[in-house]
């Protein structure tokens, strides 16, 4: 039975981990090895929910204030705290490169095509 990412986050309780096996849902193909987590997966579950809500509100701090019942400075402070956990994005020759602090959590540099 497939587990949710929230269950994984609760089970690991912030402890360092790497993904060692990936199974494709619609086939019998499994890939094994040590896989780093994507940058957003390195955030706490609460911060992931906050960023998801921020994206759904199209980046509206006013909407975030209403949704969470918190003040503008609180929204800004939380976004700033989360942003410090995610290094700046670099764009080089058609690739986006993101480096996240916290290699001990299985987080490292990720490259994506643009």
C-alpha positions in Angstrom: 0.0 0.0 0.0 1.3 3.4 -0.9 2.2 5.8 1.9 1.8 9.5 1.8 4.7 12.0 2.1 3.1 13.2 5.4 3.4 9.7 6.8 7.1 9.6 5.7 7.7 13.0 7.4 6.1 11.8 10.6 8.0 8.5 10.6 11.4 10.2 10.1 10.6 13.0 12.6 13.3 15.2 11.1 16.0 12.5 11.3 18.5 12.4 8.3 17.5 9.8 5.6 18.0 9.0 1.9 15.6 7.2 -0.4 17.2 3.9 -1.5 14.5 2.4 -3.7 12.1 3.9 -6.2 9.3 1.8 -7.6 7.4 2.9 -10.7 3.7 2.6 -9.8 2.4 1.3 -13.2 5.1 -1.3 -13.8 7.4 -3.8 -12.0 10.4 -1.5 -12.5 12.4 -0.6 -9.3 15.5 1.6 -9.2 17.8 1.1 -6.3 20.6 3.4 -5.0 21.0 6.4 -2.6 18.8 9.3 -3.8 18.9 12.8 -2.3 15.6 14.5 -1.5 14.4 17.4 -3.6 14.9 20.8 -1.9 11.3 21.3 -0.8 11.2 17.8 0.7 13.9 18.9 3.1 11.5 21.4 4.7 9.4 20.3 7.7 5.8 19.2 6.9 4.5 22.4 8.4 6.7 24.5 6.1 5.7 22.4 3.1 2.0 23.1 3.9 2.8 26.8 4.3 4.6 27.0 0.9 1.8 25.0 -0.7 -0.8 27.5 0.7 1.4 30.4 -0.5 1.5 29.0 -4.0 -2.3 28.4 -4.0 -2.8 32.0 -2.9 -0.6 33.1 -5.9 1.9 34.6 -3.4 -0.6 36.9 -1.8 0.5 37.7 1.7 -2.9 39.3 2.4 -4.5 35.9 1.6 -2.0 34.1 3.8 -2.8 36.5 6.7 -6.5 35.6 6.3 -6.0 31.9 5.8 -3.7 31.4 8.8 -5.0 34.2 11.0 -1.5 35.7 11.4 -0.1 39.2 10.8 1.8 40.5 7.8 5.2 40.5 9.7 4.6 36.9 10.8 4.0 35.7 7.2 7.1 37.6 6.0 9.2 36.2 8.8 8.1 32.7 8.1 8.8 33.1 4.4 12.2 34.6 5.1 13.0 31.7 7.5 12.0 29.1 4.8 13.9 31.0 2.1 17.1 30.8 4.2 16.7 27.0 4.1 16.6 27.1 0.3 19.7 28.5 -1.3 19.3 30.9 -4.3 18.6 29.4 -7.7 21.3 29.7 -10.3 20.6 29.5 -14.0 23.5 28.4 -16.2 23.3 27.5 -19.9 19.7 26.3 -19.9 19.8 24.6 -16.5 18.5 25.6 -13.2 20.7 24.6 -10.3 19.5 24.6 -6.7 21.8 23.9 -3.7 20.2 23.3 -0.4 22.0 23.3 2.9 21.7 20.2 5.0 23.5 17.4 3.1 23.1 15.4 6.3 19.3 15.2 5.5 20.0 13.9 2.0 19.6 17.3 0.5 22.1 18.5 -2.0 22.5 20.2 -5.4 19.8 19.5 -8.0 19.9 20.4 -11.7 16.8 20.8 -13.9 16.5 21.6 -17.6 14.7 24.8 -18.5 
